[in-house]
Amino acid sequence: MSINYFIYLLIGIFCSSGIWGLILHQINKRDGRTKLLLGLCHDRIFTLGMEYLRRGWVTREELTVINKYLAEPYFKLGGNGVVKQVMSEIIELPIKEPGYIGE
């Protein structure tokens, strides 16, 4: 008989609106944070990327930073679109050493 009470208790907990409301609130909060991170990464990648493309070259360090610390996490979070195109164009840029003078 105690097993039945335990089953009823579990059913009651999982069916209560309070628990589901809490779960949905956590999901929505996480979703909002993800959207914010995607937006910030998109802006930073696009801004840096357009500067590199305007300049016509990129250093190894710049390429590593934008790819490893911005683009890879951006894509893992589900980002795509314009950033994918910008990154493909950046990868094709000539690599110049730091201290390069001229454009």
ZANU-496061 format. One record per residue: residue in three letters; residue number from 1; x, y, z of N, C-alpha, C in turn. Coordinates in Angstrom, 2 decimals. Example, Ala and Ser with C-alpha at 12.3 -4.5 7.8 and 13.67 -1.06 7.14 Angstrom:
<lumgus>
@tormar:ALA	doro:1	nX:13.19	nY:-5.69	nZ:7.80	caX:12.30	caY:-4.50	caZ:7.80	cX:13.20	cY:-3.30	cZ:7.80
@tormar:SER	doro:2	nX:12.85	nY:-2.25	nZ:7.08	caX:13.67	caY:-1.06	caZ:7.14	cX:12.90	cY:0.03	cZ:7.87
</lumgus>
This chain:
<lumgus>
@tormar:MET	doro:1	nX:0.81	nY:-1.19	nZ:0.00	caX:0.00	caY:0.00	caZ:0.00	cX:0.86	cY:1.26	cZ:0.00
@tormar:SER	doro:2	nX:2.05	nY:1.23	nZ:0.59	caX:2.91	caY:2.40	caZ:0.61	cX:3.45	cY:2.70	cZ:-0.78
@tormar:ILE	doro:3	nX:3.60	nY:1.69	nZ:-1.62	caX:4.06	caY:1.92	caZ:-2.99	cX:3.02	cY:2.71	cZ:-3.76
@tormar:ASN	doro:4	nX:1.75	nY:2.41	nZ:-3.55	caX:0.68	caY:3.16	caZ:-4.23	cX:0.72	cY:4.63	cZ:-3.83
@tormar:TYR	doro:5	nX:0.92	nY:4.92	nZ:-2.55	caX:1.00	caY:6.31	caZ:-2.10	cX:2.20	cY:7.02	cZ:-2.74
@tormar:PHE	doro:6	nX:3.29	nY:6.31	nZ:-2.84	caX:4.48	caY:6.87	caZ:-3.47	cX:4.21	cY:7.20	cZ:-4.94
@tormar:ILE	doro:7	nX:3.54	nY:6.29	nZ:-5.62	caX:3.20	caY:6.51	caZ:-7.04	cX:2.27	cY:7.70	cZ:-7.17
@tormar:TYR	doro:8	nX:1.25	nY:7.78	nZ:-6.30	caX:0.32	caY:8.91	caZ:-6.35	cX:1.04	cY:10.23	cZ:-6.05
@tormar:LEU	doro:9	nX:1.96	nY:10.18	nZ:-5.13	caX:2.73	caY:11.37	caZ:-4.80	cX:3.55	cY:11.84	cZ:-6.00
@tormar:LEU	doro:10	nX:4.23	nY:10.90	nZ:-6.66	caX:5.01	caY:11.26	caZ:-7.85	cX:4.13	cY:11.82	cZ:-8.96
@tormar:ILE	doro:11	nX:3.00	nY:11.20	nZ:-9.18	caX:2.07	caY:11.69	caZ:-10.21	cX:1.60	cY:13.09	cZ:-9.85
@tormar:GLY	doro:12	nX:1.28	nY:13.32	nZ:-8.59	caX:0.84	caY:14.63	caZ:-8.15	cX:1.90	cY:15.70	cZ:-8.34
@tormar:ILE	doro:13	nX:3.14	nY:15.36	nZ:-8.04	caX:4.23	caY:16.32	caZ:-8.21	cX:4.44	cY:16.66	cZ:-9.68
@tormar:PHE	doro:14	nX:4.48	nY:15.65	nZ:-10.53	caX:4.75	caY:15.90	caZ:-11.94	cX:3.57	cY:16.54	cZ:-12.67
@tormar:CYS	doro:15	nX:2.39	nY:16.38	nZ:-12.14	caX:1.23	caY:16.97	caZ:-12.80	cX:0.88	cY:18.35	cZ:-12.26
@tormar:SER	doro:16	nX:1.49	nY:18.75	nZ:-11.18	caX:1.15	caY:20.04	caZ:-10.61	cX:1.65	cY:21.17	cZ:-11.50
@tormar:SER	doro:17	nX:0.86	nY:22.21	nZ:-11.58	caX:1.21	caY:23.34	caZ:-12.45	cX:2.42	cY:24.10	cZ:-11.90
@tormar:GLY	doro:18	nX:2.61	nY:24.06	nZ:-10.59	caX:3.74	caY:24.76	caZ:-9.99	cX:5.08	cY:24.22	cZ:-10.46
@tormar:ILE	doro:19	nX:5.21	nY:22.91	nZ:-10.49	caX:6.45	caY:22.28	caZ:-10.95	cX:6.68	cY:22.59	cZ:-12.42
@tormar:TRP	doro:20	nX:5.64	nY:22.41	nZ:-13.23	caX:5.81	caY:22.67	caZ:-14.67	cX:6.07	cY:24.15	cZ:-14.93
@tormar:GLY	doro:21	nX:5.46	nY:25.02	nZ:-14.14	caX:5.73	caY:26.45	caZ:-14.28	cX:7.18	cY:26.77	cZ:-13.97
@tormar:LEU	doro:22	nX:7.72	nY:26.14	nZ:-12.93	caX:9.13	caY:26.35	caZ:-12.57	cX:10.05	cY:25.82	cZ:-13.66
@tormar:ILE	doro:23	nX:9.75	nY:24.67	nZ:-14.19	caX:10.56	caY:24.08	caZ:-15.27	cX:10.52	cY:24.99	cZ:-16.50
@tormar:LEU	doro:24	nX:9.34	nY:25.44	nZ:-16.89	caX:9.22	caY:26.32	caZ:-18.06	cX:9.92	cY:27.65	cZ:-17.84
@tormar:HIS	doro:25	nX:9.84	nY:28.17	nZ:-16.62	caX:10.54	caY:29.42	caZ:-16.30	cX:12.05	cY:29.27	cZ:-16.47
@tormar:GLN	doro:26	nX:12.60	nY:28.16	nZ:-15.99	caX:14.05	caY:27.91	caZ:-16.13	cX:14.44	cY:27.76	cZ:-17.59
@tormar:ILE	doro:27	nX:13.61	nY:27.07	nZ:-18.37	caX:13.90	caY:26.90	caZ:-19.79	cX:13.87	cY:28.25	cZ:-20.50
@tormar:ASN	doro:28	nX:12.86	nY:29.06	nZ:-20.22	caX:12.75	caY:30.37	caZ:-20.86	cX:13.89	cY:31.29	cZ:-20.46
@tormar:LYS	doro:29	nX:14.30	nY:31.23	nZ:-19.20	caX:15.41	caY:32.07	caZ:-18.73	cX:16.69	cY:31.67	cZ:-19.45
@tormar:ARG	doro:30	nX:16.92	nY:30.37	nZ:-19.56	caX:18.11	caY:29.88	caZ:-20.27	cX:18.03	cY:30.27	cZ:-21.75
@tormar:ASP	doro:31	nX:16.85	nY:30.18	nZ:-22.32	caX:16.68	caY:30.55	caZ:-23.72	cX:16.98	cY:32.03	cZ:-23.93
@tormar:GLY	doro:32	nX:16.56	nY:32.87	nZ:-23.00	caX:16.85	caY:34.30	caZ:-23.09	cX:18.34	cY:34.58	cZ:-23.02
@tormar:ARG	doro:33	nX:19.03	nY:33.87	nZ:-22.13	caX:20.47	caY:34.05	caZ:-22.01	cX:21.18	cY:33.58	cZ:-23.28
@tormar:THR	doro:34	nX:20.72	nY:32.50	nZ:-23.83	caX:21.30	caY:31.99	caZ:-25.08	cX:21.12	cY:33.00	cZ:-26.20
@tormar:LYS	doro:35	nX:19.93	nY:33.57	nZ:-26.30	caX:19.68	caY:34.57	caZ:-27.34	cX:20.57	cY:35.80	cZ:-27.14
@tormar:LEU	doro:36	nX:20.74	nY:36.20	nZ:-25.90	caX:21.60	caY:37.34	caZ:-25.61	cX:23.04	cY:37.05	cZ:-26.02
@tormar:LEU	doro:37	nX:23.56	nY:35.87	nZ:-25.64	caX:24.92	caY:35.50	caZ:-26.02	cX:25.08	cY:35.41	cZ:-27.53
@tormar:LEU	doro:38	nX:24.09	nY:34.84	nZ:-28.20	caX:24.15	caY:34.77	caZ:-29.66	cX:24.19	cY:36.16	cZ:-30.27
@tormar:GLY	doro:39	nX:23.38	nY:37.06	nZ:-29.74	caX:23.36	caY:38.43	caZ:-30.26	cX:24.68	cY:39.15	cZ:-30.06
@tormar:LEU	doro:40	nX:25.27	nY:39.00	nZ:-28.86	caX:26.55	caY:39.64	caZ:-28.58	cX:27.67	cY:39.06	cZ:-29.45
@tormar:CYS	doro:41	nX:27.69	nY:37.73	nZ:-29.59	caX:28.70	caY:37.09	caZ:-30.44	cX:28.53	cY:37.52	cZ:-31.89
@tormar:HIS	doro:42	nX:27.29	nY:37.55	nZ:-32.35	caX:27.02	caY:37.94	caZ:-33.73	cX:27.56	cY:39.33	cZ:-34.00
@tormar:ASP	doro:43	nX:27.24	nY:40.25	nZ:-33.09	caX:27.69	caY:41.64	caZ:-33.26	cX:29.21	cY:41.73	cZ:-33.27
@tormar:ARG	doro:44	nX:29.86	nY:41.04	nZ:-32.34	caX:31.33	caY:41.13	caZ:-32.24	cX:32.00	cY:40.50	cZ:-33.45
@tormar:ILE	doro:45	nX:31.52	nY:39.32	nZ:-33.86	caX:32.11	caY:38.66	caZ:-35.03	cX:31.90	cY:39.50	cZ:-36.28
@tormar:PHE	doro:46	nX:30.70	nY:40.04	nZ:-36.44	caX:30.40	caY:40.84	caZ:-37.62	cX:31.24	cY:42.12	cZ:-37.63
@tormar:THR	doro:47	nX:31.35	nY:42.79	nZ:-36.48	caX:32.12	caY:44.04	caZ:-36.41	cX:33.60	cY:43.80	cZ:-36.69
@tormar:LEU	doro:48	nX:34.19	nY:42.82	nZ:-35.99	caX:35.60	caY:42.50	caZ:-36.23	cX:35.81	cY:42.00	cZ:-37.65
@tormar:GLY	doro:49	nX:34.93	nY:41.13	nZ:-38.08	caX:35.06	caY:40.55	caZ:-39.41	cX:35.03	cY:41.59	cZ:-40.51
@tormar:MET	doro:50	nX:34.13	nY:42.54	nZ:-40.40	caX:34.04	caY:43.58	caZ:-41.42	cX:35.29	cY:44.46	cZ:-41.40
@tormar:GLU	doro:51	nX:35.86	nY:44.68	nZ:-40.22	caX:37.11	caY:45.45	caZ:-40.13	cX:38.25	cY:44.69	cZ:-40.82
@tormar:TYR	doro:52	nX:38.35	nY:43.40	nZ:-40.57	caX:39.40	caY:42.59	caZ:-41.21	cX:39.20	cY:42.55	cZ:-42.73
@tormar:LEU	doro:53	nX:37.96	nY:42.41	nZ:-43.16	caX:37.69	caY:42.36	caZ:-44.60	cX:37.99	cY:43.71	cZ:-45.25
@tormar:ARG	doro:54	nX:37.64	nY:44.81	nZ:-44.59	caX:37.95	caY:46.14	caZ:-45.12	cX:39.45	cY:46.33	cZ:-45.23
@tormar:ARG	doro:55	nX:40.17	nY:45.88	nZ:-44.20	caX:41.62	caY:46.00	caZ:-44.16	cX:42.27	cY:45.10	cZ:-45.21
@tormar:GLY	doro:56	nX:41.69	nY:43.94	nZ:-45.46	caX:42.20	caY:43.05	caZ:-46.50	cX:43.17	cY:41.99	cZ:-46.02
@tormar:TRP	doro:57	nX:43.42	nY:41.90	nZ:-44.73	caX:44.31	caY:40.88	caZ:-44.17	cX:43.97	cY:40.68	cZ:-42.69
@tormar:VAL	doro:58	nX:44.53	nY:39.60	nZ:-42.13	caX:44.29	caY:39.27	caZ:-40.73	cX:45.56	cY:38.66	cZ:-40.15
@tormar:THR	doro:59	nX:45.79	nY:38.87	nZ:-38.87	caX:46.94	caY:38.21	caZ:-38.23	cX:46.51	cY:36.82	cZ:-37.76
@tormar:ARG	doro:60	nX:47.47	nY:35.97	nZ:-37.50	caX:47.16	caY:34.63	caZ:-36.99	cX:46.41	cY:34.72	cZ:-35.67
@tormar:GLU	doro:61	nX:46.86	nY:35.63	nZ:-34.81	caX:46.23	caY:35.79	caZ:-33.50	cX:44.77	cY:36.25	cZ:-33.65
@tormar:GLU	doro:62	nX:44.53	nY:37.22	nZ:-34.52	caX:43.16	caY:37.67	caZ:-34.74	cX:42.28	cY:36.54	cZ:-35.26
@tormar:LEU	doro:63	nX:42.80	nY:35.78	nZ:-36.18	caX:42.05	caY:34.67	caZ:-36.75	cX:41.75	cY:33.62	cZ:-35.69
@tormar:THR	doro:64	nX:42.74	nY:33.31	nZ:-34.86	caX:42.54	caY:32.33	caZ:-33.79	cX:41.49	cY:32.81	cZ:-32.80
@tormar:VAL	doro:65	nX:41.59	nY:34.06	nZ:-32.38	caX:40.67	caY:34.61	caZ:-31.38	cX:39.24	cY:34.63	cZ:-31.92
@tormar:ILE	doro:66	nX:39.05	nY:35.15	nZ:-33.11	caX:37.68	caY:35.25	caZ:-33.63	cX:37.08	cY:33.87	cZ:-33.89
@tormar:ASN	doro:67	nX:37.91	nY:32.93	nZ:-34.30	caX:37.41	caY:31.59	caZ:-34.58	cX:37.17	cY:30.78	cZ:-33.31
@tormar:LYS	doro:68	nX:38.20	nY:30.70	nZ:-32.45	caX:38.14	caY:29.83	caZ:-31.28	cX:37.21	cY:30.36	cZ:-30.19
@tormar:TYR	doro:69	nX:37.28	nY:31.66	nZ:-29.92	caX:36.55	caY:32.21	caZ:-28.78	cX:35.22	cY:32.84	cZ:-29.13
@tormar:LEU	doro:70	nX:34.96	nY:33.09	nZ:-30.40	caX:33.69	caY:33.69	caZ:-30.78	cX:32.88	cY:32.80	cZ:-31.73
@tormar:ALA	doro:71	nX:33.46	nY:32.46	nZ:-32.88	caX:32.69	caY:31.74	caZ:-33.89	cX:32.32	cY:30.32	cZ:-33.48
@tormar:GLU	doro:72	nX:33.28	nY:29.56	nZ:-32.94	caX:32.97	caY:28.18	caZ:-32.56	cX:31.87	cY:28.12	cZ:-31.49
@tormar:PRO	doro:73	nX:31.96	nY:28.90	nZ:-30.40	caX:30.86	caY:28.87	caZ:-29.44	cX:29.54	cY:29.37	cZ:-30.04
@tormar:TYR	doro:74	nX:29.63	nY:30.37	nZ:-30.91	caX:28.43	caY:30.90	caZ:-31.57	cX:27.72	cY:29.81	cZ:-32.35
@tormar:PHE	doro:75	nX:28.46	nY:29.05	nZ:-33.11	caX:27.84	caY:27.98	caZ:-33.90	cX:27.34	cY:26.84	cZ:-33.01
@tormar:LYS	doro:76	nX:28.04	nY:26.55	nZ:-31.92	caX:27.59	caY:25.50	caZ:-30.99	cX:26.27	cY:25.87	cZ:-30.33
@tormar:LEU	doro:77	nX:26.04	nY:27.17	nZ:-30.13	caX:24.77	caY:27.62	caZ:-29.55	cX:23.65	cY:27.70	cZ:-30.58
@tormar:GLY	doro:78	nX:23.96	nY:27.42	nZ:-31.84	caX:22.93	caY:27.41	caZ:-32.87	cX:22.95	cY:28.59	cZ:-33.81
@tormar:GLY	doro:79	nX:23.95	nY:29.46	nZ:-33.69	caX:24.03	caY:30.61	caZ:-34.57	cX:24.44	cY:30.20	cZ:-35.98
@tormar:ASN	doro:80	nX:24.04	nY:30.99	nZ:-36.95	caX:24.41	caY:30.72	caZ:-38.34	cX:24.22	cY:31.98	cZ:-39.17
@tormar:GLY	doro:81	nX:23.92	nY:31.84	nZ:-40.43	caX:23.58	caY:32.97	caZ:-41.27	cX:24.75	cY:33.81	cZ:-41.72
@tormar:VAL	doro:82	nX:24.62	nY:35.11	nZ:-41.50	caX:25.60	caY:36.08	caZ:-41.97	cX:26.98	cY:35.79	cZ:-41.39
@tormar:VAL	doro:83	nX:27.05	nY:35.38	nZ:-40.14	caX:28.33	caY:35.11	caZ:-39.49	cX:29.07	cY:33.99	cZ:-40.22
@tormar:LYS	doro:84	nX:28.35	nY:32.99	nZ:-40.68	caX:28.98	caY:31.89	caZ:-41.41	cX:29.65	cY:32.42	cZ:-42.68
@tormar:GLN	doro:85	nX:28.99	nY:33.32	nZ:-43.38	caX:29.54	caY:33.92	caZ:-44.60	cX:30.75	cY:34.79	cZ:-44.26
@tormar:VAL	doro:86	nX:30.65	nY:35.61	nZ:-43.23	caX:31.76	caY:36.49	caZ:-42.83	cX:32.97	cY:35.64	cZ:-42.44
@tormar:MET	doro:87	nX:32.74	nY:34.60	nZ:-41.65	caX:33.86	caY:33.75	caZ:-41.23	cX:34.52	cY:33.06	cZ:-42.43
@tormar:SER	doro:88	nX:33.74	nY:32.61	nZ:-43.39	caX:34.35	caY:31.96	caZ:-44.56	cX:35.19	cY:32.95	cZ:-45.35
@tormar:GLU	doro:89	nX:34.79	nY:34.22	nZ:-45.38	caX:35.57	caY:35.24	caZ:-46.08	cX:36.83	cY:35.60	cZ:-45.29
@tormar:ILE	doro:90	nX:36.73	nY:35.65	nZ:-43.97	caX:37.89	caY:35.96	caZ:-43.13	cX:38.96	cY:34.88	cZ:-43.29
@tormar:ILE	doro:91	nX:38.54	nY:33.63	nZ:-43.31	caX:39.48	caY:32.51	caZ:-43.43	cX:40.28	cY:32.59	cZ:-44.73
@tormar:GLU	doro:92	nX:39.69	nY:33.17	nZ:-45.75	caX:40.36	caY:33.29	caZ:-47.05	cX:41.32	cY:34.48	cZ:-47.13
@tormar:LEU	doro:93	nX:41.28	nY:35.37	nZ:-46.13	caX:42.16	caY:36.55	caZ:-46.15	cX:43.63	cY:36.15	cZ:-46.01
@tormar:PRO	doro:94	nX:44.52	nY:36.95	nZ:-46.60	caX:45.95	caY:36.70	caZ:-46.38	cX:46.31	cY:36.94	cZ:-44.91
@tormar:ILE	doro:95	nX:47.23	nY:36.15	nZ:-44.41	caX:47.68	caY:36.29	caZ:-43.03	cX:48.96	cY:37.12	cZ:-43.02
@tormar:LYS	doro:96	nX:48.93	nY:38.20	nZ:-42.25	caX:50.09	caY:39.09	caZ:-42.11	cX:50.59	cY:38.97	cZ:-40.68
@tormar:GLU	doro:97	nX:51.87	nY:39.17	nZ:-40.51	caX:52.47	caY:39.12	caZ:-39.17	cX:52.21	cY:40.43	cZ:-38.43
@tormar:PRO	doro:98	nX:52.15	nY:40.38	nZ:-37.10	caX:52.01	caY:41.64	caZ:-36.35	cX:53.15	cY:42.59	cZ:-36.67
@tormar:GLY	doro:99	nX:52.83	nY:43.86	nZ:-36.73	caX:53.84	caY:44.85	caZ:-37.08	cX:53.85	cY:45.16	cZ:-38.56
@tormar:TYR	doro:100	nX:52.99	nY:44.49	nZ:-39.34	caX:52.91	caY:44.75	caZ:-40.77	cX:52.44	cY:46.19	cZ:-40.98
@tormar:ILE	doro:101	nX:53.16	nY:46.91	nZ:-41.82	caX:52.84	caY:48.31	caZ:-42.08	cX:52.28	cY:48.41	cZ:-43.49
@tormar:GLY	doro:102	nX:51.18	nY:49.12	nZ:-43.60	caX:50.57	caY:49.31	caZ:-44.91	cX:49.29	cY:48.52	cZ:-45.04
@tormar:GLU	doro:103	nX:48.55	nY:48.86	nZ:-46.08	caX:47.29	caY:48.15	caZ:-46.32	cX:47.25	cY:47.60	cZ:-47.69
</lumgus>
